[in-house]
Amino acid sequence: MGFKHEFVRVCLVMFLLVWVIEAIEAEDNIRFFNVKDYGAVADSRNDNTQAFLKAWNEACKWEGRARVWIPKGTYMLNTVTFQGPCKGSMAFVIKNGVLKAPADKKSFLSTETWINFQYVDQLTVAGDGTLDGQGAAAWPYNDCSKNPDCHSLPATMGFGFVTNSQVHHVRSINSKNTHFVLYGCDNMNFTKIRISAPGDSPNTDGIKIGRSTRIKISNSVIGTGDDCVALLSGLKKIDISQVVCGPGHGISIGSLGKYDDEDEVEEISVKNCTFEGTSDGVRIKTWASGFDGKVSNLKYEDIVMNNVGKPIIIDQEYCPHPPCSQTPSKIQISDVTYKNFRGSSSSDVAVTLNCSPSKPCSDIRMENIDLWHQNSGSGKRVTSSCSNAYGVSYGKQSPPSCF
């Protein structure tokens, strides 16, 4: 008799649970599209690309809040593009799982992006999951520095013309190239992201952004073999805050001026960020070339540097692989504020403002700069080096200001 009552009770609880879930879904117009229902297998070996695409395509037709649901497990996934526009808001939820990129040479030398989202409005990528780019298999093929016919390795996740969207609670490890790349996007928010690749891994930028507006990156940890954040041409209203960067090459604007169709970079804010053992801190880099451009309204504020190679640097003679053109850069840099910097430099020159003789940097403001040599105990002091840079300084200036 007790068993029968317990059975009835369990059935009643299950019925009520299902009823509650259905009621919530009906009320919020949410529907879940579990990739396992479309044939996905979490065995870290089988290619699940078609199963993921089927789930996405069905979800994209839902006129409500669609959730592509990836349960816990390790899923092998080949190159895939999730295309919009969709009929409702979309969420790509990696629920504590791992998406693993292929490691065979054929798969990664024929594509620019591993996982790509295009033309989607109101997209969320989240779920405490991990993107494993398996980059170690590809890094030996990164020979672009000496091979002009090289093929760029694929980024881990790309966003093309994605709007009003967010990426949060996602981890990306060992990308073959850039971890996250954005192009033509508007109003996107990246928060609580964890990005990691070895400090010597080639071109593994954390987040690379081009021709986009209103992008926010916050509360994240980025350690890579290249720029933690790379800001390319055509950007406006980019806000970076509470980011820990290291290892890597710092937070960089550029390189700019290599091509003649580049748009302006303006309204960039980098605030409350920490740099740990990076080769550079906050950097602006432009090629010595004859192409025009403009960089303006930049604000770097409340920055901590710990053992950073070049904490503050403007380099308008950027030339990573000599020989390069000796034409002075025609990128105009103006209205740049460096405020409340503190920490240690691993090099003697902590502030380098190497601007163009044809387009000198103007309206540079240095306020409360307190940088010291990592080996200050041995008596070493840091210095500033400036050329063709004009501005003003306020408050403490260590190293002594050029202005």
Backbone hydrogen bonds in HBPLUS format (Angstrom, degrees):
<---DONOR---> <-ACCEPTOR-->    atom                        ^
c    i                          cat <-CA-CA->   ^        H-A-AA   ^      H-
h    n   atom  resd res      DA  || num        DHA   H-A  angle D-A-AA Bond
n    s   type  num  typ     dist DA aas  dist angle  dist       angle   num
A0005-HIS N   A0001-MET O   3.07 MM   4  6.38 161.0  2.11 150.2 154.9     1
A0006-GLU N   A0002-GLY O   2.92 MM   4  6.14 156.9  1.97 147.7 154.6     2
A0007-PHE N   A0003-PHE O   2.87 MM   4  6.09 154.4  1.94 147.7 154.8     3
A0008-VAL N   A0004-LYS O   2.93 MM   4  6.20 159.6  1.97 150.5 155.8     4
A0009-ARG N   A0005-HIS O   2.86 MM   4  6.08 155.5  1.92 145.9 153.3     5
A0010-VAL N   A0006-GLU O   2.92 MM   4  6.17 161.3  1.96 151.6 155.5     6
A0011-CYS N   A0007-PHE O   2.97 MM   4  6.20 163.2  2.00 149.5 154.2     7
A0012-LEU N   A0008-VAL O   2.88 MM   4  6.08 154.5  1.95 146.8 154.2     8
A0013-VAL N   A0009-ARG O   2.91 MM   4  6.18 157.3  1.96 150.5 156.5     9
A0014-MET N   A0010-VAL O   2.90 MM   4  6.15 161.7  1.94 152.4 157.3    10
A0015-PHE N   A0011-CYS O   2.87 MM   4  6.05 155.8  1.92 145.8 153.0    11
A0016-LEU N   A0012-LEU O   2.90 MM   4  6.14 161.1  1.94 149.5 154.5    12
A0017-LEU N   A0013-VAL O   2.87 MM   4  6.08 153.4  1.94 147.3 155.1    13
A0018-VAL N   A0014-MET O   2.95 MM   4  6.16 168.5  1.96 153.6 155.7    14
A0019-TRP N   A0015-PHE O   2.90 MM   4  6.07 156.8  1.95 146.2 153.6    15
A0020-VAL N   A0016-LEU O   2.81 MM   4  6.02 153.8  1.87 147.0 153.8    16
A0021-ILE N   A0017-LEU O   2.94 MM   4  6.22 165.6  1.96 154.4 157.8    17
A0022-GLU N   A0018-VAL O   2.90 MM   4  6.08 166.6  1.91 151.9 155.8    18
A0023-ALA N   A0019-TRP O   2.84 MM   4  5.97 148.2  1.94 140.9 150.6    19
A0024-ILE N   A0020-VAL O   2.84 MM   4  6.11 157.1  1.89 151.6 157.5    20
A0025-GLU N   A0021-ILE O   2.87 MM   4  6.11 164.7  1.89 153.0 157.4    21
A0026-ALA N   A0022-GLU O   2.83 MM   4  5.96 156.6  1.88 143.6 150.6    22
A0027-GLU N   A0023-ALA O   2.80 MM   4  5.95 157.4  1.85 145.6 152.3    23
A0028-ASP N   A0024-ILE O   2.88 MM   4  6.05 167.4  1.90 155.7 158.4    24
A0029-ASN N   A0025-GLU O   2.63 MM   4  5.24 113.4  2.06 135.7 151.3    25
A0030-ILE N   A0025-GLU O   2.94 MM   5  4.62 137.9  2.12 124.0 133.6    26
A0065-ARG N   A0029-ASN O   2.84 MM  36  5.91 165.1  1.87 147.7 152.1    27
A0031-ARG N   A0065-ARG O   3.03 MM  34  6.40 152.1  2.11 153.1 153.4    28
A0067-ARG N   A0031-ARG O   2.92 MM  36  6.13 147.5  2.02 163.1 163.3    29
A0033-PHE N   A0067-ARG O   2.68 MM  34  5.84 163.0  1.71 166.8 161.8    30
A0069-TRP N   A0033-PHE O   2.90 MM  36  5.61 157.1  1.95 120.5 128.1    31
A0037-ASP N   A0034-ASN O   2.91 MM   3  5.49 142.1  2.06 114.1 124.5    32
A0035-VAL N   A0069-TRP O   2.98 MM  34  6.12 165.2  2.00 165.2 164.2    33
A0038-TYR N   A0035-VAL O   3.01 MM   3  5.22 151.9  2.09 102.6 111.6    34
A0040-ALA N   A0035-VAL O   3.12 MM   5  5.52 161.2  2.16 137.7 134.9    35
A0039-GLY N   A0036-LYS O   3.20 MM   3  5.09 166.1  2.23 104.3 105.5    36
A0044-SER N   A0074-THR O   2.94 MM  30  4.94 138.0  2.12 149.1 141.3    37
A0048-ASN N   A0076-MET O   2.94 MM  28  6.00 158.2  1.99 147.8 153.4    38
A0052-PHE N   A0048-ASN O   3.03 MM   4  6.26 163.0  2.06 161.4 165.9    39
A0053-LEU N   A0049-THR O   2.94 MM   4  6.18 157.9  1.99 151.9 158.6    40
A0054-LYS N   A0050-GLN O   2.94 MM   4  6.10 159.1  1.98 147.8 152.9    41
A0055-ALA N   A0051-ALA O   3.08 MM   4  6.30 160.5  2.12 146.5 151.5    42
A0056-TRP N   A0052-PHE O   2.91 MM   4  6.13 161.4  1.95 149.6 155.1    43
A0057-ASN N   A0053-LEU O   2.83 MM   4  5.99 171.2  1.84 156.1 158.4    44
A0058-GLU N   A0054-LYS O   3.07 MM   4  6.20 157.8  2.12 146.8 152.2    45
A0059-ALA N   A0055-ALA O   2.96 MM   4  6.10 160.0  2.00 147.1 153.4    46
A0060-CYS N   A0056-TRP O   2.77 MM   4  5.93 151.9  1.85 155.1 163.5    47
A0061-LYS N   A0058-GLU O   3.19 MM   3  5.43 145.2  2.32 101.7 111.3    48
A0062-TRP N   A0059-ALA O   3.00 MM   3  5.29 157.5  2.06 109.9 117.2    49
A0087-LYS N   A0060-CYS O   2.96 MM  27  6.09 169.3  1.97 163.6 163.2    50
A0066-ALA N   A0089-SER O   2.97 MM  23  6.18 155.8  2.03 167.2 160.4    51
A0091-ALA N   A0066-ALA O   2.94 MM  25  6.26 126.9  2.23 141.4 156.9    52
A0068-VAL N   A0091-ALA O   2.77 MM  23  6.01 160.6  1.81 174.7 169.3    53
A0093-VAL N   A0068-VAL O   2.92 MM  25  6.05 162.8  1.95 165.8 171.4    54
A0070-ILE N   A0093-VAL O   2.86 MM  23  5.91 151.8  1.94 173.2 172.4    55
A0095-LYS N   A0070-ILE O   2.88 MM  25  5.77 139.5  2.04 146.4 159.3    56
A0098-VAL N   A0073-GLY O   2.81 MM  25  6.17 159.4  1.86 158.7 160.4    57
A0075-TYR N   A0098-VAL O   2.80 MM  23  6.16 166.3  1.82 167.7 168.2    58
A0100-LYS N   A0075-TYR O   2.82 MM  25  5.95 170.7  1.83 152.3 154.0    59
A0077-LEU N   A0100-LYS O   2.99 MM  23  5.99 162.5  2.02 166.2 162.6    60
A0080-VAL N   A0114-TRP O   2.92 MM  34  6.34 161.1  1.95 169.5 175.6    61
A0116-ASN N   A0080-VAL O   2.95 MM  36  6.26 154.4  2.01 153.8 161.0    62
A0082-PHE N   A0116-ASN O   2.67 MM  34  6.03 166.0  1.69 172.3 170.1    63
A0118-GLN N   A0082-PHE O   3.07 MM  36  6.39 160.4  2.11 155.0 156.1    64
A0084-GLY N   A0118-GLN O   2.82 MM  34  6.01 134.6  2.03 153.3 167.9    65
A0090-MET N   A0122-GLN O   2.95 MM  32  6.27 157.3  2.00 150.8 158.3    66
A0124-THR N   A0090-MET O   2.85 MM  34  6.30 135.9  2.04 138.2 152.3    67
A0092-PHE N   A0124-THR O   2.68 MM  32  6.08 162.6  1.71 166.5 172.2    68
A0126-ALA N   A0092-PHE O   3.20 MM  34  6.53 156.6  2.26 145.1 150.6    69
A0094-ILE N   A0126-ALA O   2.87 MM  32  6.25 156.6  1.92 163.5 156.5    70
A0096-ASN N   A0094-ILE O   2.85 MM   2  5.95 113.6  2.30 119.9 103.7    71
A0096-ASN N   A0127-GLY O   2.88 MM  31  6.12 154.7  1.94 148.0 155.8    72
A0130-THR N   A0097-GLY O   2.87 MM  33  6.32 154.1  1.94 152.9 161.7    73
A0099-LEU N   A0130-THR O   2.89 MM  31  6.31 163.1  1.92 167.4 172.3    74
A0132-ASP N   A0099-LEU O   2.83 MM  33  6.02 175.2  1.83 169.9 171.3    75
A0101-ALA N   A0132-ASP O   2.92 MM  31  6.19 163.8  1.95 173.4 169.6    76
A0107-SER N   A0104-ASP O   3.14 MM   3  5.74 133.1  2.37 113.4 123.9    77
A0109-LEU N   A0105-LYS O   3.22 MM   4  6.21 129.0  2.50 155.4 165.9    78
A0155-ALA N   A0112-GLU O   2.83 MM  43  6.26 155.3  1.89 143.3 138.5    79
A0114-TRP N   A0155-ALA O   2.80 MM  41  6.08 160.6  1.83 162.2 167.2    80
A0115-ILE N   A0156-THR O   2.97 MM  41  6.13 158.6  2.02 144.3 151.3    81
A0158-GLY N   A0115-ILE O   2.79 MM  43  6.27 155.2  1.85 153.6 162.0    82
A0117-PHE N   A0158-GLY O   2.87 MM  41  6.12 161.2  1.90 147.7 153.0    83
A0160-GLY N   A0117-PHE O   2.85 MM  43  6.23 168.8  1.87 164.7 168.5    84
A0119-TYR N   A0160-GLY O   2.95 MM  41  6.41 155.2  2.01 163.3 170.4    85
A0163-THR N   A0120-VAL O   3.04 MM  43  6.52 156.5  2.10 150.7 157.8    86
A0122-GLN N   A0163-THR O   3.00 MM  41  6.39 151.0  2.09 150.3 159.0    87
A0166-GLN N   A0123-LEU O   2.89 MM  43  6.40 154.9  1.95 158.2 166.5    88
A0125-VAL N   A0166-GLN O   3.01 MM  41  6.52 151.4  2.09 148.3 157.4    89
A0168-HIS N   A0125-VAL O   3.00 MM  43  6.51 155.0  2.07 161.1 169.2    90
A0128-ASP N   A0169-HIS O   2.70 MM  41  4.84 132.8  1.92 151.6 160.2    91
A0171-ARG N   A0129-GLY O   2.95 MM  42  6.25 159.7  1.99 156.4 162.3    92
A0131-LEU N   A0171-ARG O   2.69 MM  40  6.13 155.2  1.75 155.2 163.9    93
A0173-ILE N   A0131-LEU O   2.87 MM  42  6.19 168.1  1.88 168.3 169.5    94
A0133-GLY N   A0173-ILE O   3.05 MM  40  6.32 165.2  2.08 177.0 172.2    95
A0137-ALA N   A0134-GLN O   3.41 MM   3  6.30 154.7  2.48 120.4 124.4    96
A0135-GLY N   A0174-ASN O   2.72 MM  39  4.91 138.0  1.89 140.2 146.9    97
A0138-ALA N   A0135-GLY O   2.77 MM   3  5.23 145.3  1.89 115.0 126.0    98
A0139-TRP N   A0135-GLY O   2.96 MM   4  6.05 151.9  2.04 164.4 172.7    99
A0141-TYR N   A0138-ALA O   2.82 MM   3  5.58 155.5  1.88 129.0 136.6   100
A0142-ASN N   A0139-TRP O   3.03 MM   3  5.33 167.4  2.05 117.2 119.9   101
A0143-ASP N   A0141-TYR O   3.05 MM   2  5.73 117.4  2.45 110.9  94.2   102
A0146-LYS N   A0143-ASP O   3.03 MM   3  5.78 157.9  2.08 120.9 126.8   103
A0147-ASN N   A0143-ASP O   2.83 MM   4  5.73 130.4  2.07 149.3 163.1   104
A0150-CYS N   A0147-ASN O   3.13 MM   3  5.39 151.5  2.21 121.5 119.9   105
A0156-THR N   A0178-THR O   2.88 MM  22  6.44 151.7  1.96 154.6 163.6   106
A0157-MET N   A0179-HIS O   2.90 MM  22  6.22 153.0  1.98 155.8 164.7   107
A0181-VAL N   A0157-MET O   3.01 MM  24  6.49 153.8  2.08 153.2 160.1   108
A0159-PHE N   A0181-VAL O   2.87 MM  22  6.28 150.4  1.96 160.8 169.5   109
A0183-TYR N   A0159-PHE O   2.99 MM  24  6.39 151.7  2.07 168.4 170.7   110
A0161-PHE N   A0183-TYR O   2.91 MM  22  6.34 161.4  1.95 156.3 162.3   111
A0186-ASP N   A0162-VAL O   3.17 MM  24  6.65 153.5  2.24 145.9 152.3   112
A0164-ASN N   A0186-ASP O   2.95 MM  22  6.49 142.7  2.09 149.6 160.3   113
A0165-SER N   A0187-ASN O   3.01 MM  22  6.59 136.0  2.21 143.2 156.2   114
A0189-ASN N   A0165-SER O   3.03 MM  24  6.51 144.9  2.15 137.9 148.2   115
A0167-VAL N   A0189-ASN O   2.85 MM  22  6.26 159.3  1.90 156.3 158.9   116
A0191-THR N   A0167-VAL O   3.01 MM  24  6.52 157.7  2.07 157.6 164.8   117
A0169-HIS N   A0192-LYS O   3.11 MM  23  5.16 124.5  2.43 110.6 124.1   118
A0194-ARG N   A0170-VAL O   3.11 MM  24  6.49 160.8  2.15 150.9 154.5   119
A0172-SER N   A0194-ARG O   2.82 MM  22  6.31 157.4  1.87 161.3 169.2   120
A0196-SER N   A0172-SER O   2.96 MM  24  6.45 156.2  2.01 160.5 167.6   121
A0174-ASN N   A0196-SER O   2.87 MM  22  6.36 145.0  1.99 152.6 161.2   122
A0179-HIS N   A0205-ASP O   2.85 MM  26  6.25 158.7  1.89 162.3 167.7   123
A0180-PHE N   A0206-GLY O   3.00 MM  26  6.28 155.3  2.06 150.4 158.4   124
A0208-LYS N   A0180-PHE O   2.85 MM  28  6.30 161.0  1.89 157.7 163.3   125
A0182-LEU N   A0208-LYS O   2.81 MM  26  6.25 156.8  1.86 159.8 167.7   126
A0210-GLY N   A0182-LEU O   2.97 MM  28  6.15 150.3  2.06 141.0 150.3   127
A0184-GLY N   A0210-GLY O   3.31 MM  26  6.88 147.7  2.43 148.0 156.9   128
A0184-GLY N   A0211-ARG O   3.10 MM  27  5.21 124.1  2.42 109.4 123.5   129
A0213-THR N   A0185-CYS O   3.00 MM  28  6.49 154.1  2.06 151.3 157.8   130
A0187-ASN N   A0213-THR O   3.07 MM  26  6.47 148.0  2.18 136.6 146.3   131
A0188-MET N   A0214-ARG O   3.12 MM  26  6.65 137.5  2.31 139.3 151.6   132
A0216-LYS N   A0188-MET O   2.90 MM  28  6.34 160.4  1.94 157.3 163.9   133
A0190-PHE N   A0216-LYS O   2.70 MM  26  5.97 173.6  1.70 159.8 161.6   134
A0218-SER N   A0190-PHE O   2.86 MM  28  6.35 152.5  1.93 156.3 165.6   135
A0192-LYS N   A0218-SER O   3.25 MM  26  6.78 144.3  2.39 143.3 152.8   136
A0192-LYS N   A0219-ASN O   3.14 MM  27  5.08 124.1  2.47 104.2 118.3   137
A0221-VAL N   A0193-ILE O   3.05 MM  28  6.47 155.9  2.11 163.2 168.7   138
A0195-ILE N   A0221-VAL O   2.93 MM  26  6.30 164.5  1.95 160.6 165.5   139
A0223-GLY N   A0195-ILE O   2.89 MM  28  5.96 160.2  1.93 139.5 146.1   140
A0197-ALA N   A0223-GLY O   2.87 MM  26  6.22 129.0  2.13 140.0 153.6   141
A0201-SER N   A0198-PRO O   3.03 MM   3  5.31 168.3  2.05 117.3 118.8   142
A0206-GLY N   A0227-ASP O   2.87 MM  21  6.40 156.3  1.93 155.2 162.9   143
A0207-ILE N   A0228-CYS O   3.10 MM  21  6.50 142.8  2.25 135.3 145.7   144
A0230-ALA N   A0207-ILE O   2.86 MM  23  6.25 161.9  1.89 152.7 158.2   145
A0209-ILE N   A0230-ALA O   2.96 MM  21  6.36 160.7  2.00 169.0 174.7   146
A0232-LEU N   A0209-ILE O   2.87 MM  23  5.91 168.4  1.88 173.8 176.3   147
A0211-ARG N   A0233-SER O   2.85 MM  22  5.98 167.5  1.86 156.6 157.3   148
A0236-LYS N   A0212-SER O   3.24 MM  24  6.75 144.2  2.37 150.6 157.6   149
A0214-ARG N   A0236-LYS O   3.05 MM  22  6.58 144.6  2.18 149.0 159.4   150
A0215-ILE N   A0237-LYS O   3.21 MM  22  6.75 134.3  2.43 139.3 152.1   151
A0239-ASP N   A0215-ILE O   2.89 MM  24  6.28 165.4  1.91 160.9 165.8   152
A0217-ILE N   A0239-ASP O   2.85 MM  22  6.33 156.7  1.91 160.0 165.9   153
A0241-SER N   A0217-ILE O   2.90 MM  24  6.38 160.8  1.94 161.2 167.7   154
A0220-SER N   A0242-GLN O   3.25 MM  22  6.82 133.8  2.48 133.8 146.6   155
A0244-VAL N   A0220-SER O   2.96 MM  24  6.43 159.6  2.00 156.5 162.5   156
A0222-ILE N   A0244-VAL O   2.85 MM  22  6.17 171.1  1.85 174.0 177.0   157
A0246-GLY N   A0222-ILE O   2.89 MM  24  6.30 159.0  1.93 151.8 156.3   158
A0224-THR N   A0247-PRO O   2.79 MM  23  5.57 154.0  1.85 136.8 133.9   159
A0249-HIS N   A0226-ASP O   2.81 MM  23  5.09 151.2  1.89 115.7 117.5   160
A0228-CYS N   A0250-GLY O   2.84 MM  22  5.48 146.7  1.95 141.6 151.2   161
A0252-SER N   A0229-VAL O   2.93 MM  23  6.28 157.5  1.98 172.5 172.4   162
A0231-LEU N   A0252-SER O   2.80 MM  21  6.06 161.4  1.83 156.8 163.2   163
A0254-GLY N   A0231-LEU O   2.75 MM  23  5.87 163.8  1.78 151.9 157.4   164
A0234-GLY N   A0263-ASP O   3.25 MM  29  4.28 151.9  2.34 101.1  99.1   165
A0266-GLU N   A0235-LEU O   3.01 MM  31  6.30 157.7  2.06 143.5 150.0   166
A0237-LYS N   A0266-GLU O   3.29 MM  29  6.83 139.5  2.46 136.1 147.5   167
A0238-ILE N   A0267-GLU O   3.05 MM  29  6.55 146.5  2.16 147.3 157.7   168
A0269-SER N   A0238-ILE O   2.86 MM  31  6.23 161.7  1.90 164.6 170.7   169
A0240-ILE N   A0269-SER O   2.77 MM  29  6.02 167.7  1.79 160.3 164.7   170
A0271-LYS N   A0240-ILE O   2.85 MM  31  6.31 161.5  1.89 159.3 165.0   171
A0242-GLN N   A0271-LYS O   3.16 MM  29  6.77 142.5  2.31 147.3 158.4   172
A0242-GLN N   A0272-ASN O   3.07 MM  30  4.97 120.3  2.45 102.3 116.7   173
A0274-THR N   A0243-VAL O   2.99 MM  31  6.42 157.4  2.04 150.3 157.1   174
A0245-CYS N   A0274-THR O   2.81 MM  29  6.18 167.8  1.82 166.3 169.8   175
A0276-GLU N   A0245-CYS O   2.79 MM  31  6.11 165.8  1.81 160.5 165.0   176
A0279-SER N   A0248-GLY O   3.00 MM  31  6.47 159.7  2.04 161.5 162.7   177
A0251-ILE N   A0281-GLY O   2.99 MM  30  6.32 147.3  2.10 155.1 165.4   178
A0283-ARG N   A0251-ILE O   3.06 MM  32  6.27 168.4  2.07 153.1 154.4   179
A0253-ILE N   A0283-ARG O   2.80 MM  30  6.22 152.7  1.88 149.0 157.9   180
A0285-LYS N   A0253-ILE O   2.90 MM  32  6.28 164.9  1.93 173.0 178.0   181
A0256-LEU N   A0285-LYS O   3.08 MM  29  6.57 139.7  2.25 132.5 144.0   182
A0287-TRP N   A0256-LEU O   2.79 MM  31  6.13 162.1  1.83 173.8 178.8   183
A0265-VAL N   A0294-LYS O   3.04 MM  29  6.42 161.2  2.07 156.5 162.5   184
A0296-SER N   A0265-VAL O   2.99 MM  31  6.53 156.4  2.05 155.8 163.3   185
A0267-GLU N   A0296-SER O   3.29 MM  29  6.83 136.7  2.49 137.4 149.4   186
A0268-ILE N   A0297-ASN O   3.10 MM  29  6.59 146.2  2.22 144.7 155.0   187
A0299-LYS N   A0268-ILE O   2.88 MM  31  6.27 154.3  1.94 158.7 167.3   188
A0270-VAL N   A0299-LYS O   2.83 MM  29  6.23 166.0  1.85 166.2 169.2   189
A0301-GLU N   A0270-VAL O   2.92 MM  31  6.39 160.9  1.96 159.6 165.6   190
A0272-ASN N   A0301-GLU O   3.04 MM  29  6.59 146.0  2.15 147.6 158.2   191
A0304-VAL N   A0273-CYS O   3.03 MM  31  6.44 163.7  2.05 156.9 162.2   192
A0275-PHE N   A0304-VAL O   2.90 MM  29  6.27 157.5  1.95 157.0 164.1   193
A0306-ASN N   A0275-PHE O   2.87 MM  31  6.02 155.7  1.93 163.9 171.9   194
A0277-GLY N   A0306-ASN O   2.85 MM  29  6.03 170.1  1.86 170.1 173.5   195
A0309-GLY N   A0278-THR O   2.95 MM  31  6.39 164.2  1.98 154.5 158.9   196
A0310-LYS N   A0279-SER O   3.02 MM  31  6.34 125.6  2.33 120.1 135.1   197
A0281-GLY N   A0310-LYS O   2.93 MM  29  5.99 144.4  2.06 143.2 132.0   198
A0282-VAL N   A0311-PRO O   3.01 MM  29  6.30 154.0  2.08 161.7 154.3   199
A0313-ILE N   A0282-VAL O   3.14 MM  31  6.45 161.9  2.17 168.3 166.6   200
A0284-ILE N   A0313-ILE O   3.03 MM  29  6.53 146.2  2.15 146.6 157.0   201
A0315-ASP N   A0284-ILE O   2.81 MM  31  6.18 169.2  1.82 169.0 172.4   202
A0286-THR N   A0315-ASP O   2.94 MM  29  6.40 159.2  1.98 151.3 154.8   203
A0318-TYR N   A0286-THR O   3.02 MM  32  5.55 152.0  2.10 155.6 148.8   204
A0332-GLN N   A0293-GLY O   2.93 MM  39  6.14 167.0  1.94 138.7 134.8   205
A0295-VAL N   A0332-GLN O   2.79 MM  37  6.07 162.0  1.82 163.8 161.0   206
A0334-SER N   A0295-VAL O   2.94 MM  39  6.41 155.0  2.00 159.3 167.5   207
A0298-LEU N   A0335-ASP O   2.96 MM  37  6.42 156.9  2.02 153.5 161.1   208
A0337-THR N   A0298-LEU O   2.94 MM  39  6.23 157.7  1.99 145.0 151.9   209
A0300-TYR N   A0337-THR O   2.82 MM  37  5.96 169.7  1.83 161.7 165.4   210
A0339-LYS N   A0300-TYR O   2.85 MM  39  6.20 161.9  1.88 159.3 165.6   211
A0302-ASP N   A0339-LYS O   2.95 MM  37  6.41 142.1  2.09 143.3 155.4   212
A0303-ILE N   A0340-ASN O   3.00 MM  37  6.44 144.8  2.12 143.9 155.0   213
A0342-ARG N   A0303-ILE O   2.99 MM  39  6.42 149.3  2.09 158.2 168.0   214
A0305-MET N   A0342-ARG O   2.85 MM  37  6.16 156.7  1.90 144.3 150.9   215
A0344-SER N   A0305-MET O   2.70 MM  39  5.65 134.8  1.91 138.3 138.2   216
A0308-VAL N   A0344-SER O   3.15 MM  36  6.49 168.9  2.16 141.7 138.9   217
A0346-SER N   A0308-VAL O   2.82 MM  38  5.46 159.0  1.87 121.3 127.3   218
A0312-ILE N   A0350-ALA O   3.18 MM  38  6.39 161.7  2.22 164.0 167.5   219
A0352-THR N   A0312-ILE O   2.88 MM  40  6.18 164.6  1.90 150.8 155.7   220
A0314-ILE N   A0352-THR O   2.76 MM  38  6.12 149.1  1.85 150.3 160.9   221
A0354-ASN N   A0314-ILE O   2.82 MM  40  5.54 158.5  1.87 149.9 147.9   222
A0316-GLN N   A0354-ASN O   2.93 MM  38  6.02 151.9  2.01 164.3 172.9   223
A0362-SER N   A0333-ILE O   3.12 MM  29  6.67 154.1  2.19 147.9 154.9   224
A0335-ASP N   A0362-SER O   3.07 MM  27  6.56 137.1  2.26 137.1 149.9   225
A0336-VAL N   A0363-ASP O   3.20 MM  27  6.58 142.1  2.35 133.1 143.7   226
A0365-ARG N   A0336-VAL O   2.86 MM  29  6.25 161.6  1.89 163.0 166.5   227
A0338-TYR N   A0365-ARG O   2.82 MM  27  6.13 165.8  1.84 167.3 171.6   228
A0367-GLU N   A0338-TYR O   2.83 MM  29  6.18 165.4  1.85 167.4 169.7   229
A0340-ASN N   A0367-GLU O   2.89 MM  27  6.33 152.1  1.97 154.1 163.3   230
A0341-PHE N   A0368-ASN O   3.12 MM  27  6.59 146.4  2.24 145.9 156.1   231
A0370-ASP N   A0341-PHE O   2.85 MM  29  5.85 158.6  1.90 139.9 147.1   232
A0343-GLY N   A0370-ASP O   3.10 MM  27  6.71 141.0  2.26 157.4 155.6   233
A0372-TRP N   A0343-GLY O   2.97 MM  29  6.39 152.8  2.05 150.3 159.0   234
A0345-SER N   A0372-TRP O   2.78 MM  27  6.05 152.0  1.85 156.7 165.1   235
A0374-GLN N   A0345-SER O   2.71 MM  29  5.38 150.2  1.80 159.5 150.5   236
A0383-THR N   A0348-ASP O   2.81 MM  35  6.22 144.9  1.93 150.7 161.5   237
A0350-ALA N   A0383-THR O   2.97 MM  33  5.96 135.9  2.17 151.7 162.5   238
A0385-SER N   A0351-VAL O   2.81 MM  34  6.22 151.4  1.89 158.7 168.5   239
A0353-LEU N   A0385-SER O   2.83 MM  32  6.26 162.0  1.86 157.3 163.5   240
A0387-SER N   A0353-LEU O   2.88 MM  34  6.28 155.0  1.94 167.1 159.7   241
A0355-CYS N   A0387-SER O   2.97 MM  32  5.83 157.9  2.02 158.3 158.9   242
A0361-CYS N   A0388-ASN O   2.97 MM  27  6.38 139.2  2.14 163.8 163.7   243
A0390-TYR N   A0361-CYS O   3.00 MM  29  6.06 147.4  2.11 134.7 144.9   244
A0364-ILE N   A0390-TYR O   3.18 MM  26  6.18 161.7  2.22 133.9 138.8   245
A0392-VAL N   A0364-ILE O   2.83 MM  28  6.35 146.8  1.94 163.1 173.2   246
A0366-MET N   A0392-VAL O   2.98 MM  26  6.41 156.6  2.04 148.0 155.6   247
A0394-TYR N   A0366-MET O   2.72 MM  28  6.21 151.2  1.80 157.1 165.3   248
A0368-ASN N   A0394-TYR O   3.05 MM  26  6.42 159.1  2.09 145.7 147.5   249
A0369-ILE N   A0396-LYS O   2.84 MM  27  5.79 151.2  1.93 152.3 146.6   250
A0398-SER N   A0369-ILE O   2.79 MM  29  5.71 157.3  1.84 141.9 149.3   251
A0371-LEU N   A0398-SER O   2.70 MM  27  5.51 163.1  1.73 147.1 152.3   252
A0376-SER N   A0373-HIS O   2.99 MM   3  4.84 129.9  2.25 123.4 115.5   253
A0378-SER N   A0375-ASN O   2.96 MM   3  5.71 157.1  2.01 119.8 126.0   254
A0379-GLY N   A0376-SER O   2.93 MM   3  5.17 159.8  1.97 110.7 115.5   255
